[in-house]
Amino acid sequence: MSVMEEARISLLVAEENRNEEIGSSTSDLKQQTGGWKASSLILFIELCQNAAIAGITRNLVVYLKEELLEDNFVAATHVSTWTGTCFLTTLIGAYVSDSYWGNYSTVCGFWIIYLSGLVILTTSASLSILKHTPFFTFLGLYMISLGAGSIKPCLSTFGADQFANTDRRAKASFFSWYYLSIRVATLFASTVIVWIQDNYGWTIGFGIPTLLAGIGFTCLMAGSRYYRYRKPSGSPFTRLCQVIVAASKKHNLSLPENYSLLYQAKEKSTIVPEEEGFKHTPEFSFLDKAAIVSTSDFSCSGVLNPWRLCTMSQVEELKSVLRLLPIWATFILFSSVSTQESSVFVEQAMVMDRRFGSINIPPASLSSCSVLAIVVFAPIYDKIVVPVARRFTKTEGGLSLLQRSGIGLLFSILAMSTAAIVETKRLQIARDEGLMHQNVPVPMSIFWQIPQHVIIGIGEAFAQIGMLEFFYDQAPNSMRSVSMALALLTISLGSYATSFILTVVNQVTGWIPENLNQGHLDRFFWLVAGLCLFNQVMFVYCASRYRYKKN
């Protein structure tokens, strides 16, 4: 044996030993980090973050009307647009996380922007020289939207990443607790923070959310040694674009009959991990041409051009995203219904009798009923609905993720129909009492709003939890933050849809005037209910054609 051969074997043995040591240390590290210890802390951080943002959102329409003197239409439009922006910015955080920084660093960086926006908003509400100045109010609000929106997809994905990919039950349980923590935070904001804002003013009312955000940030930094971290895998959008460009360049080529001849890198450094488990699917077969190997795919030195040749894993990665889009689109209108709780429902409550004994109930507080509905219904779903459904479906979860979500969408129709019936009754009382030409509350208790809030809450327990788990489960591993951002983006587009519908309806019909006793808010609710019915039909069609990714 030559000296060179002995050296080569020695290097191979040393490399193998080093890999074994790395594997052993990685295994020890996984045992010391992640799991429920880390995810429980992340749930608490999520609780603080959502209590802070909900403390701003739930009563914002009242603040804009009382402090900035905006009318019903302008205030509702501003709230819907701002809420939409809070979720539109989820794409920014998801892109930065998956491409460059990773979840933890992205959350830390944007939390600083989030906290700075809360400080500016609180300061603008405290100083008389700034209180009625829209510039500082909206500067603070949109810094909050950038920070909070960018945090949302990264924090939820970060929590789920604390468990192994094979631990499906733990991940499903995490998403249930995750959404429950959001709603508990909303309950706290809708009751305690809103009551403080109405009774003690906006300085302390905005100061409490700022304090909560500060506590959440401190806990996030303190728990850094307990977390598991997933390295960013490069820009997912670049990989998707490469497939589209490569397939377009080879549009004249014919696909081989044997799909195993298509290009698939075998190196462990391939962009999409082997455990992703992608198998060839027949949909969008045009994209398969991106994996046809030709001599022009390589340079003279043999270097692969990624804009001419892509792996089948890349192709299937794009296909999985495209398959999600029709389902994703049907959640937009459901999110639009949910945003009614912090805009139109609040304005409806402001012209109802809000007295309960000697207590004057804040108009935004009734949204806490939807949170209570989720808190009560979540264990009922796990303990009763799932076992009963399991007997019929013979599956572990009882209902598939899409079946669960579809039931939730059905409740959006019921919620808007209920709101329309309540408003019809309120307008009838206004006519009977001769209050149509007076912008005053009518003698109809605000508690008549409880059913519409409860129905929305039950619908969210089905649809929102199912949607979050569905998008996380069906997304490629390398795009989970982006996929969660897409799920949250439906809330953004739902808010924008609310603003758009409000604008069109008000300009064309005048159903939502300053004096709601002269308006026809009931017709607006019936219109949205009809749109939800059409949306339900589209969801059933898309869901029936969807093929689940095999994990």
Residue pairs with C-beta under 8 A, 6 or more apart in sequence:
30 228
33 162
33 225
33 226
33 227
33 228
34 161
34 162
34 163
34 226
34 227
34 228
35 162
35 163
36 162
36 170
37 226
38 162
38 223
38 226
38 227
38 228
39 159
39 160
39 162
39 163
39 174
41 219
41 223
41 226
42 155
42 158
42 159
42 162
42 223
42 227
43 159
43 174
43 177
43 178
43 181
44 181
44 216
44 219
45 155
45 216
45 219
45 220
45 223
46 155
46 156
46 159
46 178
46 181
46 182
46 185
47 181
47 182
47 184
47 185
47 216
48 185
48 212
48 213
48 215
48 216
48 219
49 114
49 148
49 151
49 155
49 185
49 212
49 213
49 216
50 181
50 182
50 185
50 186
50 189
51 185
51 186
51 188
51 189
51 193
51 209
51 212
52 118
52 148
52 209
52 210
52 212
52 213
52 216
53 86
53 144
53 148
53 209
54 185
54 186
54 188
54 189
54 190
54 193
55 189
55 193
55 194
55 205
55 206
55 208
55 209
55 212
56 118
56 121
56 141
56 144
56 206
56 209
57 79
57 83
57 86
57 189
57 342
58 186
58 189
58 190
58 193
58 194
58 342
58 364
58 367
59 193
59 194
59 197
59 198
59 205
59 362
59 364
60 79
60 82
60 141
60 342
61 75
61 76
61 79
61 342
61 343
61 346
61 347
61 364
62 197
62 198
62 346
62 350
62 362
62 363
62 364
63 125
63 197
63 202
64 70
64 74
64 75
64 78
64 79
65 71
65 72
65 75
67 125
67 131
67 132
67 137
67 202
68 132
68 134
68 137
69 132
70 78
71 514
72 347
72 512
72 513
72 514
72 516
73 502
73 506
73 512
73 514
75 347
76 343
76 344
76 347
76 502
76 512
77 499
77 502
77 503
79 342
79 343
80 339
80 343
80 495
80 496
80 498
80 499
80 502
81 495
81 496
81 499
82 141
82 142
82 145
83 339
83 342
83 343
83 491
83 492
83 495
84 491
84 492
84 493
84 494
84 495
84 496
84 499
85 142
85 145
85 149
85 492
86 144
86 145
86 148
86 149
86 492
87 149
87 152
87 488
87 489
87 490
87 491
87 492
87 493
87 495
88 149
88 489
88 492
88 493
88 496
89 145
89 146
89 148
89 149
89 150
90 149
90 150
90 152
90 153
90 484
90 485
90 488
90 489
90 492
91 482
91 485
91 486
91 489
92 146
92 149
92 150
93 106
93 107
93 110
93 149
93 150
93 151
93 152
93 153
93 154
93 481
93 485
94 150
94 153
94 154
94 481
94 482
94 484
94 485
95 235
95 236
95 237
95 482
95 485
96 106
96 109
96 150
97 103
97 106
97 153
97 154
97 157
97 232
97 481
98 232
98 233
98 235
98 236
98 478
98 479
98 480
98 481
98 482
99 232
99 234
99 235
99 236
99 237
100 232
101 109
101 232
102 229
102 230
102 231
102 232
103 154
103 155
103 157
103 158
103 161
103 229
103 230
103 481
104 158
104 224
104 227
104 229
106 150
106 151
106 154
107 151
107 154
107 155
107 158
107 220
108 217
108 220
108 221
110 146
110 147
110 150
110 151
110 154
111 147
111 151
111 213
111 216
111 217
111 220
112 147
112 217
113 143
113 146
113 147
113 150
114 143
114 144
114 146
114 147
114 148
114 151
114 213
115 147
115 210
115 213
115 214
115 217
116 143
116 147
117 139
117 140
117 141
117 142
117 143
117 144
117 145
117 146
117 147
118 140
118 144
118 206
118 209
118 210
118 213
119 140
119 210
120 136
120 139
120 140
120 143
121 136
121 137
121 140
121 141
121 144
121 206
122 140
122 203
122 206
122 207
122 210
123 130
123 136
123 140
124 130
124 131
124 133
124 136
124 137
124 139
124 140
125 131
125 137
125 202
125 203
125 205
125 206
126 202
126 203
130 136
149 488
149 492
152 484
152 485
152 488
153 481
153 482
153 484
153 485
153 487
153 488
154 481
156 175
156 178
156 468
156 472
156 484
157 472
157 480
157 481
157 484
158 227
159 174
159 178
160 171
160 174
160 175
160 472
160 480
161 228
161 230
161 480
162 174
162 227
162 228
163 170
163 171
163 174
165 275
165 477
165 551
168 473
168 551
171 469
171 472
171 473
172 397
172 469
175 465
175 468
175 469
175 472
176 378
176 382
176 465
178 468
179 374
179 460
179 464
179 465
179 468
180 374
180 375
180 378
183 370
183 371
183 374
183 375
183 457
183 460
184 371
184 375
186 367
186 368
186 371
187 368
187 371
187 372
187 375
189 209
190 364
190 365
190 367
190 368
190 371
191 365
191 368
193 205
193 208
193 209
194 362
194 364
194 365
195 362
195 365
196 204
196 205
196 208
197 205
197 206
197 362
198 205
198 360
198 362
233 271
233 478
234 271
236 317
236 476
236 478
236 479
236 482
239 271
239 310
239 314
239 317
239 318
239 478
240 317
240 318
240 321
242 290
242 306
242 307
242 310
242 314
243 287
243 290
243 310
243 314
243 315
243 317
243 318
244 287
244 290
244 318
245 307
246 289
246 290
246 306
246 307
246 308
246 309
246 310
247 286
247 287
247 288
247 289
247 290
247 315
249 307
249 308
250 289
250 290
250 292
250 294
250 308
251 286
251 289
253 289
253 292
253 294
255 262
255 285
255 288
255 289
255 292
256 262
256 292
259 280
259 288
259 312
261 293
262 280
262 288
262 291
262 292
262 293
262 312
262 315
263 291
263 292
263 293
263 309
263 310
263 311
263 312
264 291
264 311
264 312
264 313
265 311
265 313
268 274
270 311
270 313
271 311
271 313
271 314
271 478
272 278
272 311
272 313
272 314
272 317
272 476
272 477
272 478
273 477
273 478
275 477
276 313
276 317
276 476
276 477
276 478
277 550
277 551
278 312
278 313
278 316
278 317
278 320
278 476
279 316
279 550
280 288
280 312
280 316
281 316
281 319
281 547
283 319
283 322
283 323
283 547
284 318
284 319
284 322
287 315
287 318
287 319
288 312
288 315
290 309
290 310
290 314
290 315
291 309
291 310
291 311
291 312
291 314
291 315
292 309
293 309
294 308
294 309
296 308
297 304
297 305
297 308
297 309
298 304
298 305
298 309
299 305
317 476
317 478
317 479
320 474
320 475
320 476
320 549
321 475
321 476
321 479
321 483
323 474
323 546
323 547
324 471
324 474
324 475
324 483
324 486
326 542
326 546
327 402
327 470
327 539
327 542
327 543
327 546
328 471
328 486
328 487
328 490
329 538
330 409
330 535
330 538
330 539
330 542
331 405
331 409
331 463
331 467
331 487
331 490
331 494
332 490
332 493
332 494
332 497
333 412
333 494
333 497
333 531
333 532
333 535
334 408
334 409
334 412
334 459
334 463
334 490
334 494
334 532
334 535
335 490
335 491
335 492
335 493
335 494
335 495
335 497
336 494
336 495
336 497
336 498
336 501
336 528
337 412
337 415
337 416
337 456
337 459
337 494
337 528
337 532
338 456
338 460
338 464
338 491
338 494
339 491
339 494
339 495
339 498
340 416
340 419
340 456
340 498
340 528
341 367
341 370
341 453
341 456
342 364
342 367
343 498
344 498
344 502
344 512
344 521
344 524
345 366
345 367
345 419
345 449
345 452
345 453
346 363
346 364
346 367
347 363
347 516
348 419
348 422
348 423
348 426
348 449
348 516
348 521
349 363
349 364
349 366
349 446
349 449
350 363
350 441
351 426
351 439
351 440
351 441
351 442
351 516
351 517
352 426
352 441
352 442
352 444
352 445
352 446
352 448
352 449
353 441
353 442
353 443
353 444
353 445
353 446
354 360
354 361
354 362
354 363
354 441
354 446
355 361
356 447
361 446
363 446
366 446
366 447
366 449
366 450
366 453
367 453
368 453
369 449
369 450
369 453
369 454
369 457
370 453
370 454
370 456
370 457
370 460
371 457
372 454
372 457
373 453
373 454
373 455
373 456
373 457
373 458
373 461
374 457
374 458
374 460
374 461
377 457
377 458
377 461
378 461
381 461
381 462
385 398
385 399
386 397
386 398
386 399
387 398
388 398
389 398
389 399
390 396
390 397
390 398
393 399
393 400
399 407
400 548
401 466
401 469
401 470
401 473
402 466
402 470
402 543
402 546
403 543
404 462
404 463
404 465
404 466
405 462
405 463
405 466
405 467
405 470
405 539
405 543
406 536
406 539
406 540
406 543
407 462
407 463
408 459
408 460
408 461
408 462
408 463
408 464
408 466
409 459
409 463
409 532
409 535
409 536
409 539
410 459
410 536
411 455
411 456
411 458
411 459
411 462
411 463
412 456
412 459
412 463
412 532
412 535
413 529
413 532
413 533
413 536
414 455
414 459
415 452
415 455
415 456
415 459
416 452
416 525
416 526
416 528
416 529
416 532
417 525
417 526
417 529
418 451
418 452
418 455
419 449
419 452
419 525
420 522
420 523
420 525
420 526
420 529
421 522
422 448
422 449
422 451
422 452
423 521
423 522
423 525
424 522
425 444
425 448
426 442
426 444
426 448
427 517
427 520
427 521
427 522
429 435
429 442
429 443
429 444
430 436
430 442
430 517
433 442
433 443
435 442
435 517
436 517
436 518
437 515
437 517
437 518
438 515
438 517
439 514
439 515
439 516
439 517
440 517
442 517
467 487
467 490
468 484
468 487
470 487
471 483
471 484
471 486
471 487
472 480
472 483
472 484
472 487
473 549
473 551
474 483
474 548
474 549
475 482
475 483
475 484
476 483
501 524
501 527
501 528
502 512
502 524
505 511
505 512
505 524
505 527
506 512
509 520
509 523
510 519
511 519
511 520
511 521
511 523
511 524
512 519
512 521
512 524
513 519
